[in-house]
Amino acid sequence: MRIAFILFLQLSLTSMFGQKAEYVKSYYEDNQIKSEGWIKGTEKSNYWKYYYDNGNIKKEGRYKNGKPTKYWYFYNEDKSKLEEGHFIKGFKFKWWILYEKNKIAHKIQYDFNKKNGYCLCYAKGKIFKVVRYKNDLKEGEWTDLKKFKKENKF
C-alpha cells in the first residue's frame, strides 16, 4: 500500500510538472532515517523532513528550485519546538517565532535573513520588551509598552 501511494505521488508530480520527481530517503550509518523528500531533476522540491540520529524530527518544510520556501518548522532533539517561520527563495522573511522550553520566547520580523522590524520578547506568555531592528542593527528598545505604542505608529 505504501509503495503504491509513493508511486502514485511520483506519477502525479511527473504529469503535473513535466519533469520526473523522485521520492528519496537518506540514512545515518545505523540505518536510522536522516532525511526524506522529493528531488526534481537535481534539486530538492516539495516537502522535506529531516531527523536527528535518535529518530526525532529536526525540521520540516518545502523547497522550490532547491531553496527553502513557505513555512518551516524546527525542533529540538527532545521534540520540543525550536523555531518556525517563512522562507522565500531560501531567505528568512516575515515573522519568525522562537521557543524556549516549548513556550514562545520571541517573535521577530525578518527580511532577507536580517532582523528588520520588531522583535517581541516574551516571559510567562506576555510581552515584556520590544526591540526594533533595521538591517540586523538594533534601533530602539522599549520595556514600557505604553511608551512603545505611543512612539511607534502601526
MDTraj code that builds the backbone (N, CA, C; nanometers):
import mdtraj as md
import numpy as np

residues = "MET ARG ILE ALA PHE ILE LEU PHE LEU GLN LEU SER LEU THR SER MET PHE GLY GLN LYS ALA GLU TYR VAL LYS SER TYR TYR GLU ASP ASN GLN ILE LYS SER GLU GLY TRP ILE LYS GLY THR GLU LYS SER ASN TYR TRP LYS TYR TYR TYR ASP ASN GLY ASN ILE LYS LYS GLU GLY ARG TYR LYS ASN GLY LYS PRO THR LYS TYR TRP TYR PHE TYR ASN GLU ASP LYS SER LYS LEU GLU GLU GLY HIS PHE ILE LYS GLY PHE LYS PHE LYS TRP TRP ILE LEU TYR GLU LYS ASN LYS ILE ALA HIS LYS ILE GLN TYR ASP PHE ASN LYS LYS ASN GLY TYR CYS LEU CYS TYR ALA LYS GLY LYS ILE PHE LYS VAL VAL ARG TYR LYS ASN ASP LEU LYS GLU GLY GLU TRP THR ASP LEU LYS LYS PHE LYS LYS GLU ASN LYS PHE".split()
xyz = np.array([
    [0.0824, -0.1192, 0.0000],
    [0.0000, 0.0000, 0.0000],
    [0.0871, 0.1260, 0.0000],
    [0.1900, 0.1281, 0.0865],
    [0.2780, 0.2442, 0.0965],
    [0.3530, 0.2679, -0.0344],
    [0.4020, 0.1605, -0.0972],
    [0.4758, 0.1731, -0.2234],
    [0.3821, 0.2234, -0.3330],
    [0.2591, 0.1756, -0.3335],
    [0.1618, 0.2199, -0.4337],
    [0.1332, 0.3690, -0.4185],
    [0.1222, 0.4150, -0.2931],
    [0.0964, 0.5569, -0.2680],
    [0.2131, 0.6427, -0.3179],
    [0.3360, 0.6023, -0.2868],
    [0.4549, 0.6772, -0.3319],
    [0.4617, 0.6775, -0.4844],
    [0.4333, 0.5638, -0.5474],
    [0.4330, 0.5552, -0.6930],
    [0.3266, 0.6475, -0.7514],
    [0.2085, 0.6504, -0.6900],
    [0.1008, 0.7390, -0.7353],
    [0.1447, 0.8850, -0.7268],
    [0.2062, 0.9244, -0.6139],
    [0.2542, 1.0620, -0.5993],
    [0.3608, 1.0949, -0.7034],
    [0.4516, 1.0004, -0.7268],
    [0.5582, 1.0228, -0.8238],
    [0.4996, 1.0434, -0.9629],
    [0.4057, 0.9603, -1.0012],
    [0.3432, 0.9731, -1.1329],
    [0.2620, 1.1016, -1.1431],
    [0.1928, 1.1390, -1.0352],
    [0.1137, 1.2619, -1.0353],
    [0.2023, 1.3841, -1.0529],
    [0.3116, 1.3893, -0.9771],
    [0.4015, 1.5037, -0.9868],
    [0.4686, 1.5098, -1.1234],
    [0.5027, 1.3949, -1.1792],
    [0.5643, 1.3913, -1.3119],
    [0.4689, 1.4478, -1.4155],
    [0.3446, 1.4060, -1.4096],
    [0.2497, 1.4529, -1.5105],
    [0.2136, 1.5996, -1.4886],
    [0.2119, 1.6466, -1.3636],
    [0.1767, 1.7857, -1.3362],
    [0.2850, 1.8830, -1.3813],
    [0.4091, 1.8490, -1.3589],
    [0.5180, 1.9436, -1.3828],
    [0.6058, 1.9080, -1.5018],
    [0.5813, 1.7974, -1.5650],
    [0.6547, 1.7609, -1.6841],
    [0.7948, 1.7090, -1.6592],
    [0.8439, 1.7200, -1.5385],
    [0.9766, 1.6704, -1.5052],
    [0.9594, 1.5647, -1.3971],
    [1.0321, 1.4582, -1.4068],
    [1.0168, 1.3481, -1.3130],
    [1.0600, 1.3891, -1.1730],
    [0.9722, 1.3651, -1.0778],
    [1.0041, 1.3884, -0.9375],
    [1.0246, 1.2528, -0.8718],
    [1.1270, 1.2432, -0.7898],
    [1.1586, 1.1163, -0.7256],
    [1.1604, 1.1355, -0.5747],
    [1.0956, 1.0456, -0.5029],
    [1.0949, 1.0488, -0.3568],
    [1.2193, 0.9759, -0.3074],
    [1.3004, 1.0439, -0.2266],
    [1.4265, 0.9854, -0.1803],
    [1.4362, 0.9902, -0.0281],
    [1.5171, 0.9000, 0.0254],
    [1.5457, 0.8956, 0.1687],
    [1.6956, 0.8789, 0.1876],
    [1.7485, 0.9406, 0.2923],
    [1.8880, 0.9167, 0.3291],
    [1.8895, 0.8657, 0.4726],
    [1.9975, 0.7944, 0.5073],
    [2.0039, 0.7281, 0.6365],
    [2.1371, 0.7542, 0.7056],
    [2.1333, 0.7523, 0.8395],
    [2.2552, 0.7536, 0.9189],
    [2.3222, 0.6165, 0.9055],
    [2.4447, 0.6040, 0.9524],
    [2.5188, 0.4779, 0.9420],
    [2.4474, 0.3611, 1.0109],
    [2.3671, 0.3912, 1.1143],
    [2.2962, 0.2844, 1.1863],
    [2.1587, 0.2535, 1.1246],
    [2.1361, 0.3022, 1.0028],
    [2.0115, 0.2814, 0.9274],
    [1.8927, 0.3610, 0.9801],
    [1.9147, 0.4533, 1.0716],
    [1.8088, 0.5433, 1.1168],
    [1.7887, 0.6488, 1.0073],
    [1.6632, 0.6829, 0.9795],
    [1.6360, 0.7789, 0.8726],
    [1.6958, 0.9157, 0.9067],
    [1.7564, 0.9806, 0.8081],
    [1.8206, 1.1116, 0.8238],
    [1.7366, 1.2199, 0.7559],
    [1.6858, 1.1899, 0.6352],
    [1.6026, 1.2870, 0.5636],
    [1.5170, 1.2135, 0.4617],
    [1.4098, 1.2797, 0.4215],
    [1.3247, 1.2244, 0.3164],
    [1.2506, 1.3386, 0.2485],
    [1.2367, 1.3239, 0.1176],
    [1.1665, 1.4268, 0.0425],
    [1.1787, 1.4044, -0.1068],
    [1.1369, 1.5031, -0.1810],
    [1.1298, 1.4946, -0.3275],
    [1.2480, 1.5632, -0.3935],
    [1.2976, 1.4993, -0.4994],
    [1.4012, 1.5566, -0.5853],
    [1.3393, 1.5712, -0.7237],
    [1.3549, 1.6887, -0.7807],
    [1.3097, 1.7105, -0.9186],
    [1.4319, 1.7547, -0.9975],
    [1.4731, 1.6726, -1.0919],
    [1.5999, 1.6988, -1.1611],
    [1.7123, 1.6736, -1.0627],
    [1.7868, 1.7780, -1.0299],
    [1.8949, 1.7646, -0.9317],
    [1.8678, 1.8438, -0.8039],
    [1.7471, 1.9038, -0.7938],
    [1.7179, 1.9924, -0.6813],
    [1.6082, 1.9383, -0.5912],
    [1.6205, 1.9729, -0.4626],
    [1.5141, 1.9392, -0.3685],
    [1.3891, 2.0168, -0.4075],
    [1.2757, 1.9495, -0.3923],
    [1.1489, 2.0080, -0.4324],
    [1.0397, 1.9598, -0.3375],
    [0.9351, 2.0369, -0.3266],
    [0.8187, 1.9995, -0.2459],
    [0.8567, 1.9768, -0.0999],
    [0.7890, 1.8836, -0.0335],
    [0.8001, 1.8680, 0.1117],
    [0.9175, 1.7793, 0.1518],
    [0.9932, 1.8251, 0.2543],
    [1.1069, 1.7503, 0.3081],
    [1.0986, 1.7435, 0.4605],
    [1.1515, 1.6342, 0.5143],
    [1.1667, 1.6183, 0.6589],
    [1.3098, 1.5747, 0.6871],
    [1.3658, 1.6258, 0.7960],
    [1.4994, 1.5895, 0.8419],
    [1.4867, 1.5385, 0.9851],
    [1.5733, 1.4444, 1.0211],
    [1.5636, 1.3793, 1.1509],
    [1.6969, 1.3823, 1.2247],
    [1.6875, 1.3851, 1.3580],
    [1.8054, 1.3638, 1.4418],
    [1.8409, 1.2150, 1.4372],
    [1.9608, 1.1804, 1.4800],
    [2.0000, 1.0391, 1.4774],
    [1.9216, 0.9538, 1.5772],
    [1.8452, 1.0177, 1.6679],
    [1.7595, 0.9411, 1.7595],
    [1.6209, 0.9141, 1.6992],
    [1.5979, 0.9605, 1.5751],
    [1.4713, 0.9367, 1.5068],
    [1.3697, 1.0490, 1.5194],
    [1.3934, 1.1439, 1.6093],
    [1.3008, 1.2567, 1.6250],
    [1.3196, 1.3561, 1.5110],
    [1.2109, 1.4210, 1.4752],
    [1.2152, 1.5153, 1.3640],
    [1.2971, 1.6390, 1.4022],
    [1.3786, 1.6855, 1.3094],
    [1.4669, 1.8012, 1.3292],
    [1.4074, 1.9261, 1.2662],
    [1.3613, 1.9116, 1.1419],
    [1.2991, 2.0233, 1.0706],
    [1.2152, 1.9694, 0.9563],
    [1.1199, 2.0513, 0.9131],
    [1.0349, 2.0115, 0.8020],
    [0.9824, 2.1353, 0.7310],
    [0.9747, 2.1227, 0.5983],
    [0.9241, 2.2332, 0.5193],
    [0.9369, 2.2048, 0.3710],
    [0.9077, 2.3045, 0.2920],
    [0.9041, 2.2890, 0.1464],
    [1.0252, 2.3537, 0.0795],
    [1.0571, 2.2968, -0.0364],
    [1.1604, 2.3528, -0.1240],
    [1.0973, 2.3879, -0.2576],
    [1.1534, 2.4888, -0.3192],
    [1.1200, 2.5217, -0.4571],
    [1.2506, 2.5593, -0.5246],
    [1.2814, 2.4921, -0.6358],
    [1.4074, 2.5146, -0.7075],
    [1.5287, 2.4983, -0.6152],
    [1.5207, 2.4021, -0.5237],
    [1.6330, 2.3715, -0.4359],
    [1.6505, 2.4643, -0.3172],
    [1.5582, 2.5594, -0.2969],
    [1.5696, 2.6551, -0.1871],
    [1.4482, 2.6452, -0.0959],
    [1.4702, 2.6602, 0.0369],
    [1.3561, 2.6580, 0.1285],
    [1.2549, 2.7671, 0.0915],
    [1.1269, 2.7313, 0.0995],
    [1.0202, 2.8245, 0.0686],
    [0.9014, 2.7979, 0.1597],
    [0.8167, 2.8923, 0.1724],
    [0.6957, 2.8840, 0.2547],
    [0.7302, 2.8628, 0.4014],
    [0.6423, 2.7966, 0.4750],
    [0.6544, 2.7864, 0.6207],
    [0.7354, 2.6633, 0.6618],
    [0.8304, 2.6825, 0.7528],
    [0.9156, 2.5748, 0.8039],
    [0.9028, 2.5651, 0.9552],
    [0.9253, 2.4423, 1.0061],
    [0.9260, 2.4147, 1.1490],
    [1.0600, 2.3518, 1.1862],
    [1.1157, 2.3935, 1.2997],
    [1.2419, 2.3405, 1.3509],
    [1.2187, 2.2925, 1.4946],
    [1.2817, 2.1785, 1.5294],
    [1.2589, 2.1172, 1.6596],
    [1.3909, 2.0864, 1.7294],
    [1.3851, 2.0803, 1.8613],
    [1.4972, 2.0331, 1.9412],
    [1.4983, 1.8806, 1.9389],
    [1.6072, 1.8227, 1.9849],
    [1.6194, 1.6769, 1.9854],
    [1.5134, 1.6090, 2.0716],
    [1.4614, 1.6807, 2.1720],
    [1.3592, 1.6232, 2.2604],
    [1.2168, 1.6422, 2.2059],
    [1.2025, 1.6830, 2.0799],
    [1.0757, 1.7033, 2.0083],
    [1.0094, 1.8381, 2.0364],
    [1.0638, 1.9176, 2.1277],
    [1.0043, 2.0488, 2.1556],
    [1.0346, 2.1438, 2.0399],
    [0.9469, 2.2413, 2.0215],
    [0.9660, 2.3381, 1.9123],
    [1.0866, 2.4270, 1.9414],
    [1.1614, 2.4571, 1.8363],
    [1.2771, 2.5461, 1.8442],
    [1.2431, 2.6802, 1.7799],
    [1.1953, 2.6748, 1.6547],
    [1.1530, 2.7955, 1.5843],
    [1.0678, 2.7565, 1.4649],
    [0.9974, 2.8556, 1.4115],
    [0.9164, 2.8354, 1.2922],
    [0.9016, 2.9689, 1.2210],
    [0.8902, 2.9607, 1.0882],
    [0.8741, 3.0844, 1.0141],
    [0.8780, 3.0652, 0.8641],
    [0.8711, 3.1781, 0.7943],
    [0.8602, 3.1825, 0.6486],
    [0.9962, 3.1923, 0.5798],
    [1.0074, 3.1213, 0.4694],
    [1.1198, 3.1375, 0.3773],
    [1.0642, 3.1811, 0.2420],
    [1.1380, 3.2648, 0.1743],
    [1.1098, 3.2984, 0.0353],
    [1.2429, 3.2884, -0.0383],
    [1.2504, 3.1989, -0.1364],
    [1.3716, 3.1765, -0.2156],
    [1.4957, 3.1555, -0.1286],
    [1.4789, 3.0826, -0.0174],
    [1.5911, 3.0487, 0.0693],
    [1.6234, 3.1508, 0.1771],
    [1.5508, 3.2612, 0.1818],
    [1.5751, 3.3660, 0.2816],
    [1.4634, 3.3690, 0.3846],
    [1.5020, 3.3971, 0.5118],
    [1.4017, 3.4178, 0.6159],
    [1.3276, 3.5484, 0.5857],
    [1.1950, 3.5400, 0.5917],
    [1.1104, 3.6572, 0.5690],
    [0.9957, 3.6578, 0.6685],
    [0.9360, 3.7707, 0.6864],
    [0.8169, 3.7898, 0.7691],
    [0.8468, 3.7544, 0.9147],
    [0.7426, 3.7160, 0.9858],
    [0.7553, 3.6855, 1.1281],
    [0.8094, 3.5452, 1.1511],
    [0.9034, 3.5340, 1.2443],
    [0.9545, 3.4060, 1.2923],
    [0.9261, 3.3964, 1.4414],
    [0.8913, 3.2771, 1.4860],
    [0.8624, 3.2527, 1.6270],
    [0.9726, 3.1636, 1.6827],
    [1.0353, 3.2077, 1.7919],
    [1.1401, 3.1306, 1.8582],
    [1.0880, 3.0838, 1.9936],
    [1.1222, 2.9602, 2.0281],
    [1.0711, 2.8988, 2.1508],
    [1.1833, 2.8674, 2.2481],
    [1.1498, 2.8727, 2.3759],
    [1.2359, 2.8231, 2.4830],
    [1.1477, 2.7405, 2.5737],
    [1.1871, 2.6165, 2.5984],
    [1.1090, 2.5237, 2.6806],
    [0.9652, 2.5136, 2.6303],
    [0.9501, 2.5071, 2.4985],
    [0.8215, 2.4896, 2.4304],
    [0.7241, 2.6056, 2.4487],
    [0.7747, 2.7202, 2.4924],
    [0.6920, 2.8406, 2.5046],
    [0.7515, 2.9504, 2.4175],
    [0.6669, 3.0363, 2.3655],
    [0.7145, 3.1452, 2.2802],
    [0.8073, 3.2356, 2.3602],
    [0.9274, 3.2573, 2.3078],
    [1.0256, 3.3456, 2.3712],
    [1.0397, 3.4758, 2.2931],
    [1.0330, 3.4664, 2.1589],
    [1.0475, 3.5841, 2.0732],
    [0.9643, 3.5674, 1.9467],
    [0.9169, 3.6787, 1.8966],
    [0.8609, 3.6863, 1.7617],
    [0.9398, 3.7960, 1.6918],
    [1.0031, 3.7589, 1.5806],
    [1.0962, 3.8504, 1.5145],
    [1.0613, 3.8653, 1.3671],
    [1.0678, 3.9885, 1.3174],
    [1.0472, 4.0131, 1.1747],
    [1.1801, 4.0056, 1.1015],
    [1.1792, 3.9305, 0.9896],
    [1.2982, 3.9156, 0.9063],
    [1.2714, 3.9646, 0.7645],
    [1.3790, 4.0066, 0.7005],
    [1.3768, 4.0474, 0.5607],
    [1.5129, 4.0071, 0.5024],
    [1.5151, 3.9133, 0.4100],
    [1.6402, 3.8617, 0.3520],
    [1.7390, 3.8174, 0.4596],
    [1.6937, 3.7343, 0.5536],
    [1.7740, 3.6762, 0.6620],
    [1.8219, 3.7767, 0.7662],
    [1.7797, 3.9010, 0.7573],
    [1.8211, 4.0018, 0.8551],
    [1.7013, 4.0453, 0.9380],
    [1.7275, 4.0685, 1.0681],
    [1.6229, 4.1243, 1.1530],
    [1.5916, 4.2621, 1.0974],
    [1.4651, 4.2814, 1.0649],
    [1.4242, 4.4077, 1.0049],
    [1.2802, 4.4328, 1.0454],
    [1.2633, 4.5096, 1.1501],
    [1.1306, 4.5328, 1.2053],
    [1.1371, 4.5146, 1.3556],
    [1.0372, 4.4486, 1.4097],
    [1.0255, 4.4368, 1.5539],
    [1.0579, 4.2964, 1.6034],
    [1.1086, 4.2920, 1.7255],
    [1.1290, 4.1676, 1.7989],
    [1.0492, 4.1810, 1.9281],
    [0.9490, 4.0970, 1.9426],
    [0.8674, 4.0961, 2.0637],
    [0.9242, 3.9896, 2.1570],
    [0.9606, 4.0300, 2.2770],
    [1.0210, 3.9390, 2.3738],
    [0.9170, 3.9006, 2.4790],
    [0.9053, 3.7704, 2.5044],
    [0.8014, 3.7185, 2.5928],
    [0.8607, 3.6546, 2.7177],
    [0.7854, 3.6674, 2.8267],
    [0.8126, 3.5940, 2.9505],
    [0.6773, 3.5593, 3.0114],
    [0.6600, 3.4353, 3.0481],
    [0.5351, 3.3877, 3.1070],
    [0.4146, 3.4198, 3.0186],
    [0.4361, 3.4117, 2.8868],
    [0.3266, 3.4307, 2.7925],
    [0.2900, 3.5748, 2.7623],
    [0.3645, 3.6705, 2.8164],
    [0.3336, 3.8125, 2.7942],
    [0.4560, 3.8857, 2.7408],
    [0.4299, 3.9881, 2.6595],
    [0.5386, 4.0715, 2.6070],
    [0.5950, 4.1552, 2.7211],
    [0.7267, 4.1483, 2.7393],
    [0.7905, 4.2316, 2.8413],
    [0.8867, 4.3339, 2.7800],
    [0.9198, 4.3134, 2.6515],
    [1.0132, 4.4055, 2.5868],
    [0.9926, 4.3989, 2.4364],
    [1.0141, 4.5150, 2.3714],
    [1.0097, 4.5220, 2.2254],
    [1.1391, 4.5869, 2.1785],
    [1.1991, 4.5250, 2.0766],
    [1.3222, 4.5796, 2.0181],
    [1.2954, 4.6025, 1.8699],
    [1.3420, 4.7168, 1.8178],
    [1.3277, 4.7449, 1.6746],
    [1.4641, 4.7319, 1.6085],
    [1.4641, 4.6614, 1.4928],
    [1.5864, 4.6397, 1.4162],
    [1.5722, 4.6953, 1.2758],
    [1.6854, 4.7372, 1.2213],
    [1.6935, 4.7733, 1.0799],
    [1.8230, 4.7141, 1.0269],
    [1.8123, 4.6265, 0.9263],
    [1.9294, 4.5576, 0.8688],
    [2.0163, 4.4928, 0.9750],
    [1.9541, 4.4231, 1.0686],
    [2.0205, 4.3485, 1.1754],
    [2.0792, 4.4369, 1.2854],
    [2.0617, 4.5668, 1.2766],
    [2.1141, 4.6568, 1.3790],
    [2.0005, 4.7065, 1.4680],
    [2.0256, 4.7045, 1.5970],
    [1.9264, 4.7480, 1.6943],
    [1.9072, 4.8995, 1.6854],
    [1.7810, 4.9422, 1.6699],
    [1.7492, 5.0853, 1.6607],
    [1.6817, 5.1398, 1.7853],
    [1.6155, 5.0543, 1.8575],
    [1.5447, 5.1010, 1.9755],
    [1.4994, 4.9837, 2.0598],
    [1.4709, 5.0144, 2.1879],
    [1.4253, 4.9108, 2.2804],
    [1.3295, 4.9731, 2.3802],
    [1.2198, 4.9022, 2.4074],
    [1.1177, 4.9513, 2.4985],
    [1.0782, 4.8419, 2.5961],
    [1.0706, 4.8760, 2.7228],
    [1.0132, 4.7865, 2.8231],
    [0.8803, 4.8433, 2.8722],
    [0.8569, 4.9714, 2.8467],
    [0.7283, 5.0346, 2.8764],
    [0.6430, 5.0251, 2.7495],
    [0.5448, 4.9361, 2.7488],
    [0.4685, 4.9109, 2.6269],
    [0.3785, 5.0286, 2.5888],
    [0.3338, 5.1072, 2.6852],
    [0.2538, 5.2269, 2.6526],
    [0.3402, 5.3266, 2.5767],
    [0.4618, 5.3446, 2.6220],
    [0.5555, 5.4348, 2.5542],
    [0.5875, 5.3815, 2.4139],
    [0.6056, 5.2501, 2.4027],
    [0.6328, 5.1881, 2.2731],
    [0.5179, 5.2181, 2.1760],
    [0.3943, 5.1951, 2.2188],
    [0.2777, 5.2174, 2.1308],
    [0.2661, 5.3642, 2.0909],
    [0.2993, 5.4525, 2.1805],
    [0.2917, 5.5963, 2.1521],
    [0.3981, 5.6381, 2.0496],
    [0.5183, 5.5800, 2.0599],
    [0.6298, 5.6185, 1.9735],
    [0.6337, 5.5446, 1.8404],
    [0.5560, 5.4396, 1.8277],
    [0.5579, 5.3582, 1.7053],
    [0.4174, 5.3465, 1.6494],
    [0.3953, 5.4095, 1.5376],
    [0.2631, 5.4080, 1.4733],
    [0.2480, 5.2818, 1.3902],
    [0.1325, 5.2176, 1.4024],
    [0.1048, 5.0965, 1.3238],
    [-0.0100, 5.1221, 1.2307],
])
top = md.Topology()
chain = top.add_chain()
for i, resn in enumerate(residues, 1):
    res = top.add_residue(resn, chain, resSeq=i)
    for name in ("N", "CA", "C"):
        top.add_atom(name, md.element.get_by_symbol(name[0]), res)
traj = md.Trajectory(xyz[None], top)
